[in-house]
Amino acid sequence: MDVPAWERRLAGHAPSLIAVLGGLVAVVAVAQFLRDIETLGVGVFPVVALGLCLSLSAGLFGLGRWLANSDLPVADTWTVARWCLGGMAGFGALAALTIGIRLAEGQVVDGAALTLVVMASGGGIGGGVAGIYYARATLAAREADHRRDALVFLNSHLRHNVLNAAQVIQGYTDLLADRTDESRYLDPIERRSAAIASLIDDMKELADLFSGEHTPTALDISTVILREVEHARETHESATFDVDIPPELYVQATGAVSAVFANLIQNAVEHNDAESPSVTIRADRHPRTVSVHIVDDGPGMRDEVKATLFDSAIESGEGRGIALVKTVMNHYGGDVRARDNDPRGTEVVVEFRRPPSR
């Protein structure tokens, strides 16, 4: 963040400035104490007032010392100082206004100096502490933006190079197909390269979602589900799929939703111990949500597994596809859960928010 030259110069002296303010508070407190003992004599209340003011002075000294030893950047250092000065000025102005109103009413105001010192010093300390939290939060937000920008760049760079490589493979596969009839070797290569290209497209959608470039909007997921079912039919020829999805099934989502259904449908087939796995996919509309049910006739899950199925983090490496599903649904403000199917298997329920106008 660019900082004007004058702010940079002031930022270097910000800890000293706050310490000077603490010193002034101590001087005023001692002067007020000496005045009080001349008029009232040594008593409990003048001593208490002196102790309070000196404590506030020590708080300002401590704030200046912390700022001098902190690792905050120049701009954030001056931010803390501004908050401190602003709190001191604001609370001091409130105290002065209150005293001025009383004086305008013709009332006698005792201890006006003490009130001003206490209010201004307390406001300065409170403002400085708030400034520290604000500066820390701002610094963390900037660092998060920098990391996001770096990840977006790396993701884009990786997608570009891998997609180019997949296209080269597909091109040479087509050339070989014209020269030989060994399709049994070429077809798997072509399918795999096409799968890589499709995966890169999915990664783009996921990267845009996680980086905040795309936010959930009204999306018809009926076509997405049907497309992923067709992909699953091509990959798992022995499996049967019963699909009951109404058309124009709009939910709050992005293009990354395809990864949700791809992973769940793939899991429903691959973790099935039947020779001919059966998967049923249906959807229900509710007043504010849409629920998509993916039901299999596999061996099912233990209760403890169902309870923690969607708790794994993506970076753990365990159940990465399932963790990805949960992460995407969190970004959509939706939910995903698993329960037993009757008489056998598992039912996964994916719940989306409906668009406000639908």
Buried (B, 14 or more C-beta within 10 A) or exposed (E): EEBEEEBEEBBEEBBEBBBBBBBBBBEBBBEBBEEBBEEEEEEEEBEEBBEBBBEBBBBBBBBBBBBEEBEBBBBBBBBBBBBBBBBBBBBBBBBBEBBEEEEEEEEEEEBBBBBBBBBBBBBBBBBBBBBBEBBBEBBEEBEEEEEBEEEBEEBEEEBEEBBEBBEEBBEEBEEBBEEEEEEEEBEEBBEBBBEBBBBBEBBBBBBBBBBEEBEBEEBBBBBBBBEBBEBBBEBBEEBEBEBEBEEEBBBBBBBBBBBBBBBBBBBBBEBBEBEEBBBBBBBEBEEEBBBBBBBBBBEBBEEEEBEEBBEBEBEEEEBBBBBBBBBBBEBBEBBBBBBEBEEEBBBBBBBBBBBEEE
